[in-house]
């Protein structure tokens, strides 16, 4: 697990400004959604007026290509509140996508996806990493981290701000609070496995 500091996360998002996937990185850092959950988002899952989104599916890799599957647990199917900044960048992203669809014309495949290829098809994780995420890290002068580490960054920053483990669990969609505590024990001094079990008893 490699987490960005608050300053590094801000640098990442500043560097991503104007990038085709700026909104993707903003959501990754501010909501902690898994990569598959982000790539599985559709515009019908968004309620920008209410500043929220609903996680209803995930985009998974398969031999025959990307496929949509249901989230792995009931807790993963969740509603997430968006920051003001995320709402604004999503509005700009929507406008950019509409312009892209007009440019490609008949080649556009309308799958209703928030994050997709230039012709509207599901996004390849491999392409996203090699063509967007890795170059972004290089431009920002940041360490070579995994996309999944943005999820860890979100959780770690929240814990450092003193947010309650239960709040972080609900945001990340962990099945139990003990999973959250076990995963992030390094930023919760004194919370070992026994403490996590105790929290599980309190909040399950």
C-alpha positions in Angstrom: 0.0 0.0 0.0 1.4 3.4 -1.0 -0.6 6.5 -0.1 -0.2 10.0 -1.3 0.1 12.8 1.3 -2.4 15.6 1.3 0.0 17.8 -0.6 0.8 15.0 -3.1 -3.0 14.3 -3.7 -3.6 18.0 -4.3 -0.7 18.1 -6.7 -2.1 15.1 -8.6 -5.5 16.8 -9.0 -3.9 20.1 -9.9 -1.9 18.4 -12.6 -5.0 16.5 -13.8 -6.9 19.8 -14.4 -8.1 19.8 -18.0 -7.2 16.1 -18.5 -9.8 14.0 -20.2 -10.1 11.9 -17.0 -9.8 14.7 -14.5 -13.2 13.8 -13.0 -12.2 10.2 -12.6 -9.2 11.2 -10.5 -11.2 13.7 -8.5 -13.7 10.9 -7.6 -11.0 8.4 -6.9 -9.4 10.7 -4.4 -12.5 12.2 -2.8 -14.8 9.1 -2.7 -12.4 6.2 -2.5 -14.4 4.2 -5.1 -12.7 1.1 -6.6 -11.4 1.4 -10.1 -14.1 -1.0 -11.4 -16.8 0.9 -9.6 -15.6 4.2 -11.2 -15.5 2.6 -14.7 -18.9 1.1 -14.1 -20.6 4.4 -13.4 -23.4 5.5 -15.7 -24.9 8.9 -15.9 -28.2 7.4 -14.6 -26.3 6.7 -11.3 -25.5 10.4 -10.9 -27.7 13.0 -9.1 -25.6 16.1 -9.4 -28.4 18.3 -8.1 -28.4 16.2 -4.9 -24.6 16.0 -5.0 -24.5 12.2 -4.9 -23.9 9.0 -6.9 -25.0 5.4 -6.5 -22.7 2.5 -6.9 -24.7 -0.2 -8.7 -22.3 -2.1 -10.8 -18.6 -2.7 -11.4 -16.6 -3.1 -14.6 -14.5 -6.2 -14.4 -11.8 -7.6 -16.7 -12.5 -10.9 -18.4 -10.9 -13.0 -21.2 -13.7 -11.9 -23.6 -13.2 -8.3 -22.6 -14.6 -5.9 -19.9 -17.9 -7.0 -18.4 -20.3 -5.4 -16.0 -21.0 -7.3 -12.7 -22.9 -6.5 -9.6 -20.9 -5.2 -6.5 -19.5 -8.1 -4.5 -21.4 -7.3 -1.3 -24.6 -5.4 -0.2 -22.3 -2.8 1.5 -20.6 -2.2 -1.9 -24.0 -1.1 -3.3 -24.1 2.3 -1.8 -24.9 6.0 -2.1 -22.0 8.4 -1.9 -22.1 12.1 -1.3 -20.0 14.2 -3.6 -18.0 17.3 -2.8 -18.8 20.6 -4.5 -15.6 20.3 -6.5 -16.5 16.8 -7.7 -19.9 18.0 -8.9 -18.4 20.9 -10.9 -15.8 18.7 -12.5 -18.4 16.1 -13.4 -20.5 18.8 -15.1 -17.5 19.9 -17.2 -16.8 16.2 -18.0 -20.4 15.7 -19.2 -20.1 18.6 -21.5 -16.7 17.4 -22.9 -18.2 13.9 -23.5 -21.2 15.4 -25.4 -18.7 17.3 -27.6 -16.7 14.1 -28.2 -19.8 12.1 -29.2 -20.7 14.7 -31.8 -17.1 14.6 -33.2 -17.1 10.9 -33.8 -20.7 10.9 -35.1 -22.0 7.4 -36.1 -19.0 5.7 -34.5 -20.2 6.7 -31.0 -21.7 3.9 -29.0 -23.9 5.3 -26.3 -23.6 3.0 -23.2 -24.4 5.8 -20.8 -21.0 5.5 -19.2 -19.5 8.4 -17.3 -15.9 7.2 -18.1 -15.5 5.5 -21.4 -13.3 5.3 -24.5 -13.4 8.1 -27.2 -16.2 6.1 -28.9 -18.3 5.4 -25.8 -17.2 1.8 -25.1 -16.2 0.5 -21.7 -12.7 1.7 -20.7 -9.8 -0.7 -20.6 -8.0 -0.7 -17.3 -4.7 -1.4 -19.1 -5.2 1.6 -21.5 -6.3 3.9 -18.6 -3.1 3.0 -16.7 -0.7 3.3 -19.6 -2.1 6.2 -21.5 -3.5 8.4 -18.7 -2.6 7.5 -15.1 1.1 6.7 -15.5 1.8 9.8 -17.7 -0.2 11.9 -15.1 2.0 10.7 -12.3 5.1 11.4 -14.3 3.9 15.0 -15.2 3.2 15.6 -11.5 6.6 14.2 -10.4 4.8 11.7 -8.1 5.8 8.2 -7.1 4.8 5.3 -9.3 1.7 4.1 -7.5 -1.2 1.8 -8.4 -4.6 3.3 -9.3 -5.9 1.4 -6.3 -3.6 3.4 -4.0 -5.9 6.4 -4.7 -8.6 4.5 -2.7 -6.1 4.0 0.1 -5.1 7.7 -0.1 -8.8 8.7 0.4 -9.2 6.5 3.4 -5.9 7.5 5.0 -6.6 11.2 4.6 -10.0 10.8 6.2 -8.5 9.0 9.2 -5.8 11.7 9.6 -8.6 14.2 9.7 -10.1 12.3 12.6 -13.1 10.8 10.8 -14.7 7.8 12.5 -13.9 4.3 11.2 -17.6 3.6 10.6 -17.9 6.7 8.3 -14.9 5.5 6.3 -16.3 1.9 6.1 -19.6 3.2 4.7 -17.8 5.4 2.1 -15.4 2.6 0.9 -18.2 -0.1 0.9 -16.3 -2.5 3.1 -18.5 -5.4 4.3 -17.6 -4.9 8.0 -15.9 -2.2 10.0 -13.2 -4.7 11.1 -12.0 -4.9 7.5 -11.6 -1.1 7.5 -9.7 -1.2 10.8 -7.5 -4.1 9.8 -6.6 -2.5 6.5 -5.8 0.9 7.9 -4.4 0.0 11.3 -1.1 1.7 10.4 -2.9 5.1 10.6 -4.8 4.1 13.7 -2.3 3.7 16.5 -3.4 1.2 19.1 -6.1 -0.4 17.0 -4.9 -3.9 16.5 -6.9 -7.0 15.6 -8.5 -7.2 19.0 -9.7 -3.6 18.8 -11.1 -4.2 15.3 -13.1 -7.2 16.6 -14.5 -5.0 19.4 -15.5 -2.4 16.9 -17.2 -5.1 14.8 -19.3 -6.1 17.8 -20.3 -2.5 18.4 -21.3 -1.7 14.8 -22.3 -4.9 13.1 
